Amino acid sequence: MSSSRFHRLASITLAVAMAAGAAAASAQVMVGGAPMFATKDIIDNAVNSKDHTTLVVAVKAAGLVETLKGPGPFTVFAPTNTAFAALPAGTVDTLLKPENKGKLTGVLTYHVVPGKLDAAALGSQIMDGKGMATLKTAAGGTLMVKENGGKIWVGDEKGGWATVSTADVYQSNGVIHVVDKVLLPK
């Protein structure tokens, strides 16, 4: 193959690769019926998800809005409204009372891990840990992550396990993984 033909083929290949990358980067992940934008922060995206209204109310009640609008980066395991509804009756209402702000903050920050851990990073940690990885939460607790049946599972300190239903919802200040259970610290 001549040098000019090689360079032309290399240029075309590079252009196709760049176009594919741009298309992937612009693809919108939908959560709770709303597009999630990688250019928006965790709070600005979460308020648009109809599946996370309870989480948004709880974050506001705990006074964590400014923190989660901060630079991070943060990895958030975001429980859905259905996950909150599965807690024992009255739990959410009790946590939302002003006198329980500390406990609410502890539960919410237990769902946050400092750093940006997308599914690939979690998978790598799981492999390095021979099937299980341990994550330190912003609350100071521990979460366990494992892969089972092609899905990422997140375990809490009380022995509960949540499934990641939507992974890699990229934000300007981190990444969200939607989970189907509320994770509980000790």
N, C-alpha and C positions, 0 to 999 in steps of 0.2 A: 504494500500500500504506500502510495506516495505521501510525502510529508504534508503537503497542503490538504490532501484528502483526509489524512489522519486528523489534522487540526480542525477541519470542517466537521468531521464526525464527532470529535471531542466537544466542539462548541455546541453542536445540536444536542448531544447527550446532556451536557451541562445545562442548557436552556430547558430541556424537558424536565430534568431533575429539579431545577429551581421553580419551574411552574408547578410541579407536583407538590413541592414543599410549601409554596405560597397557598395553594388550594387547601392543603391540610391545615395550615396555620389559620386560614380564614373560616374553616368549618366551624359551625356553631354547635355546641353541646346544648341540648334542651334539658332543663330541670324544672319540674313543676309547671310545665307548659310554657316556660319562658326561656328565651335564649340567654346563655351565660357568655359574657364577653371577657376575654382574657385581658382586656384593657381596663376593666373595672375591678375595684377591690372586693373583698369577700362580702362586706355588708351591702354594697351597691348592687351586687348580683343576687344575694340571698333575699333581699326584700321583694324581688320580682318573682320568686318561686312560690306558687300556691301550695306546694308540698312542704314548705318550711315556715309557715306563719307562726307556729308555736315556738320554733327556735328563735325567730326574729324577736318575738315578744319577750322571750326569756333573756336574750342577749341585751335588749334594752333595759329590762328590769334589773339585770345584774350590773349595769353600767359598763358593759364591755364594747360598746359601739366604737368608741375612739381607738381602743386597743386594736380591734380587728380591722379598722380602717388604716392602721399604721403600716409602716413599711414591711414588717415581718422579716423574712417570709414565714408563713404559717402553713401547716397541714391540718385541715379541719375534717374530722369525721362527723358529718352533719346528719343527725337523726331527722327523719321525716315526721310529719304530724301523726301518722299512723304509729310510729315508734313511740312517741310521747303518749298517745292514747292507750297504748298497751301497758303502761305503768299502772300500778294499783290505783283504784279510784281515789281521787282527791290529791294525788301526789303533785301534779303540776300546779294546781291551785295553791297548795301549801307552799311549794317552792317559790311561787311568785309573790308571796306576802313580803312586805318590806323587812319584817323581822328575820326572814330567812335568806336575805340577800347573800350572806357569806356562804351558806350551803349551796345556793343556786350557782354562785360564781364558781365554787369548787367543782360542781357537776359539769358545768359548761367548759371550764378550762381543762377538764379531764379529757375532753374531746379534741383538744388542740395540742399538736406536737410542734415545737419550734423547728423551723427548716421547711424546705419544699421537698416532700417525698411523694413523687408520683408513683404510679403502679410499677413502673420499671425499677425504680429505686427500692420500693418495698419488696418486689420480687427478688432483687439482688440481695437484700438483707436476709430474706427468708432462706435463700440458697446458702448464703454464708453461715447462717445459723442452723444449717442441716434440717430445714423444714419449719423453723419457727424463729421469729425475730422479736426482740423486746424494744419498745419505744418508751422514752421518758416524756411524760406529758407536761404541759405548762403548769398544771396543778401540782406537779411533783410526784404523780403516781406513775404506774406502769400499765401499758397496753401490750398485748401480745398480738402478732399478726402471723397468719399462716395461709397457705393456699390449699384449697380442697375442692375438687370437682370443677376446676377451672375458674374458681372465684376466690377473691381475697376475703378472709374472715378476720375480724378484730375481736379480741377477747379482753374482758375487763377483770379487775381484781376480785370480783365476786363470783367469777366462773361463768358469766354470761358471754355469749358470742353473737356478734352482729355480722351480717353479710354486707359487703360493699355492693350496692345495686348499680351505682353509676360511679365509675372511677375517673380520675384525671379531668376534673372540671377546673381548668386553669384560671387563675385570677392574677391581677397585677401584683398582688402581695402574697401569692402562695398557690395552693391547690386544695380543692374540696373533693372528698370522697363521700358520696351519699350512702348512709347506712340505715338498715331497717330496724335497729334496736337502739335504745338509749344505753350508753355505757356507764357503769356505776363504779366509783372508787370505793375503797374499803370504808 
